[in-house]
Amino acid sequence: MAVAAAIGLGLTGTAAAADALRIATQPFPLYAPLFVAKQKKWLDEELAKAAPNTAVQWSSFPAGPPINESLAAGQQDVGFLGDTPALVGKAAGLDTSVVALSSDGPKSLAVIVGGGSPIASPKELKGKKVAVTKGSYAHHLLALVLDQGGLTFNDVELVNLPVAEIPPAIVAGTIDAGAVWEPILTRYESQKAVRVLADGTGIKKGLLLIVADNGFLKNRPEQAKALLKAYKRASDFITANPKEAAELISGDVNLPPDLLTQVLQRMHYDPVIHDDDVAEVRKTEQFMRAYGLIKTAVDVDAFFNRKPAVEAGLQ
């Protein structure tokens, strides 16, 4: 895989200036506090107090897997991505740790079908064309939903598609169903183009993680703490002011404020790591090994590093 190749070749990318904090994110409301902290200049404020003269370099990616590749190439310090791609990177040899949660929300990821589809239950997906972005956190959700219907991946025709292409393919009739996440979900559901067959309620929390390079954590801990403080400040703001937050970051996540408000209210943005979060990622790791998505086991308990959050006063 590309991540393993990058590590194997010893790619280091362009060396960053000593004062640069390099952040890899995705333009989704799943990471809303990061965009609030950016727009409100709270990240700049926290960095000015803890690590003066720190420049922030922002990189945006369409999904978690290319963030892994960028981390492997030594181009990022921190990445915001789902539990599944984070585990893929770790299993491939990335020297990273989970330092906080970005968000969770069982209703933020779902298996969808067309608005007029006759498919009414997971068991009716048997023999159907079902799309997913391989290695995304929705990949695990799809396995869990199929299991609810007594099915496995072997019972469907699995199609690997970027998440943005899944709803249009459903509408066009080239596939029958697909696993997606926000804001794709709300955007197409609001148009009645698709409907939710099953979401993560009761089976998957939909954890998004904040992963940091261990060298960065060792050499620039103050930057890591400043980032976590700003993120927590922004998450509290969203909880108290979802409409204002939606207006503020609508452009960052490419979703109208009215729809974004709905999404924000579906999510839980507290970055604090709890024991049940670790347990959920452990289940994800077991799924990934069972289905060959990773070949090397990941020590999930060791993967989580709560020290930066503790030192930042979050835990």
Secondary structure, DSSP 8 states (H G I E B T S, - for coil): -HHHHHHHTT---S---TTEEEEEE-SSGGGHHHHHHHHTTHHHHHHHHHSTT-EEEEEE-SSHHHHHHHHHTT--SEEEEEHHHHHHHHHTT--EEEEEEEEB-GGGEEEEEETT----SGGGGTT-EEEE-TTSHHHHHHHHHHHHTT--GGGSEEEE--GGGHHHHHHHTS-SEEEEETTHHHHHHHTTSEEEEEESTTT----EEEEEEHHHHHH-HHHHHHHHHHHHHHHHHHHH-HHHHHHHHHHHHT--HHHHHHHHHH-B------HHHHHHHHHHHHHHHHTTS-SS---HHHHB--HHHHHTT--
